[in-house]
Amino acid sequence: MSIEATQTVGELATAVPGATREFEKLGIDYCCGGSRTLGEACAEAKITVEQALSRLQEGLAAAQSKPERDWKKQPLADLVAHINSTHHVFVRQECPRIDHLAAKVLAAHGKNHPELLQVQNLFSALANELSVHLMKEEQILFPYVIRLEEAILAGEPAPPAMFGSVVNPVRMMMQEHDGAGETLKQLRAITKDYAVPADTCASYAELCKALAAFEADLHQHIHLENNILFPRAVAMQG
């Protein structure tokens, strides 16, 4: 498979098996920042294109030995079910746990690490926004996408929707994804890449670990929607 620096990060994340894992390691935003070329993304991440290409080729070779499900070719109903059962469940499980951890760590170390107050406030706001976001997807957008796919497969016209074209809710969801992505960048910057200070406890280390895992899962979550589900739904309605 040919990998070029002129391809967008989103295209590579979708087309190259294992690419999302390598992008995570390289610090390249492949979900909200998926419209940039690989060259542009490398410049922002302060790495060479050659480094990225080498890692992508290595990741591709490793992924081909352990093939993953190709969501570009699976029914949209299956992709929606995967997003709901994997990523939406993860968000709902982790948000209260991380919120509790952040409050606990702030109480213990806030005097020496005042940045923890900002971490708590940012994550709490993100959790609240995601709660509403998931509800809109599960109750409005996703059911329509499933009905749309059923209609197309049956050779019937696209079902009517209260929001007009599916482009409208997709645009809103992507804007909210951008906001979540920006909050993740702020959390990473404030915590200095989730580094654990020497004068802190195990709870602080667990908070950093949980935030890093939450970021990685949300990146994959947004990638599946922005780069695969949404474009396929828009194309299907068109």
Secondary structure, 3 states (H helix, E strand, C coil): CCCCCCCEHHHHHHHCCCHHHHHHHHCCCCCCCCCCEHHHHHHHHCCCHHHHHHHHHHHHHHHHHCCCCCCCCCCHHHHHHHHHHHHHHHHHHHHHHHHHHHHHHHHHHCCCCCHHHHHHHHHHHHHHHHHHHHHHHHHHHHHHHHHHHHHHHCCCCCCCCCCCCCHHHHHHHHHHHHHHHHHHHHHHHHCCCCCCCCCCCHHHHHHHHHHHHHHHHHHHHHHHHHHHHHHHHHHHHC
